[in-house]
Amino acid sequence: MIDFSIPTDLQPIVIMLGGVVLVMIITAIIGRILVRAMHRLMAKRSHELDQALMRARWKRIKTMIDRPDAESDRLAVIEADNLLDFVLKAMHMPGETMAFRLKFAERKFYELKRVRWCHSMRNKVVHEPDFRLAHRQAAAAVKEYERALRLLAAI
């Protein structure tokens, strides 16, 4: 049988090395968490938007989506998309179109992928005259835009 016991004179050194390794692992994990948090904070604050103006624009969009008519739903989706595009431009996201800016922003903010379907719906509303937008779809899209704008610290 093999004896895996540590000699008595080496036990304090082994315990100390184990403690040092544990502290290094914990420090690395905490450091990584802090670096990610700082990166997100810096990215969120990378725009100089007038918060009062942004909230006023958002309040107007929320008022539109609360109306019962289909035209208000269409306008709410279009305006919410315009507002997000305005924020992405203010954050200096590169791209000629909203779709390209959104795709670039998704690299930094993975959660923005959920807005992609909202933007495609907005394109259908604008470019397809026969497209019927259900109120439920419009409300869901506006909710996603709101989530994205909060993520980017715009509202």
Residue pairs with C-beta under 8 A, 6 or more apart in sequence:
6 14
43 91
43 108
43 109
44 151
44 152
44 153
45 153
46 91
46 92
47 87
47 90
47 91
47 152
47 153
47 154
48 90
49 87
49 90
49 154
51 155
54 83
54 87
54 149
54 154
54 155
55 155
57 79
57 83
58 83
58 146
58 149
58 155
60 79
61 76
61 79
61 80
61 83
61 142
61 145
62 76
62 142
64 72
64 73
64 75
64 76
64 79
65 72
65 73
65 76
65 138
65 139
65 142
67 73
68 135
70 132
70 133
70 135
73 133
73 135
73 138
73 139
74 125
74 133
74 138
76 138
76 142
77 118
77 121
77 122
77 125
77 133
77 138
77 141
77 142
78 122
78 125
78 126
80 118
80 141
80 142
80 145
80 146
81 98
81 118
81 119
81 122
81 145
83 145
83 149
83 154
84 98
84 102
84 115
84 145
84 148
84 149
85 98
85 101
87 149
87 152
87 154
88 98
88 101
88 102
88 105
88 152
89 101
91 105
91 152
93 101
93 102
93 104
93 105
94 100
94 101
94 104
95 101
95 102
95 103
95 104
98 119
99 119
102 112
102 115
102 116
102 119
105 112
106 112
106 113
106 116
109 151
109 152
111 147
111 148
111 151
112 148
112 151
114 144
114 147
114 148
115 144
115 145
115 148
117 141
117 144
118 141
118 144
118 145
121 133
121 137
121 141
122 141
124 131
124 133
125 131
125 133
146 155
149 155
